[in-house]
Structures are given as structure tokens and as C-alpha cells.
Amino acid sequence: MWQVFAIGAKAAPLMEAHLGFVTTLDARLGRAAVEYINIYYLLGTVAVVVGTLAACAGAVWTLGSFWRGFQERRDEELVRKAMSLNQAISLDDADSDEIMI
């Protein structure tokens, strides 16, 4: 990658001559070095952003799974209570039928 920037910096005099600018080779290579380093800063920033989004997604997924587990346990408990209440009511009805006969 550095070679690409260096070749571009060495080819710059053709464009500068056309525009009427004169820049030394050291200055052009210095600019190319700064551009090269800026690419690494950009890649690092992208990696940080992607990592942060992945961490947030993982946290949301984990909290969601805990919440779904809590809801399932709560629903199972409610079903057990309803079933036991239903059985108690049906037993009371059966006892009252026997008494009425």
C-alpha cells in the first residue's frame, strides 16, 4: 500500500506542473506518509465502531434471552396455578354432586 502512495507522490509533479505548483519530493512523500497513516486510523476507527455495535448486539441478545426465560418460567408457574385451581374446582364440584345425590 505504501508503494502505491509513494508512486502517486512521485507522479504528482506532472499534475502540479500543469496547475503551476511546485512541491519538493520530500513534501510529497511526507503527504503520502500522512495519507498512509490516516488509512490505519480510519481502519482502526471502523474496527472500534463495528466492535461496539457487536457488543451492543450481544448485550441486547443476552438480555432478551434472559427476559424470554423469565417470561417462560412465569408462564409455566401461572399455568401450574391455573391447573391446580381448576382441579380444586372440579373436585369441589364432584363433592357437591355426591352430596346432592
Buried (B, 14 or more C-beta within 10 A) or exposed (E): EEEEBBEBBEEBBEEEEEEEEEEEEEEBBEBBBEBBEEEEEEEEEEEEEEEEEEEEEEEEEEEEEEEEEEEEEEEEEEEEEEEEEEEEEEEEEEEEEEEEE
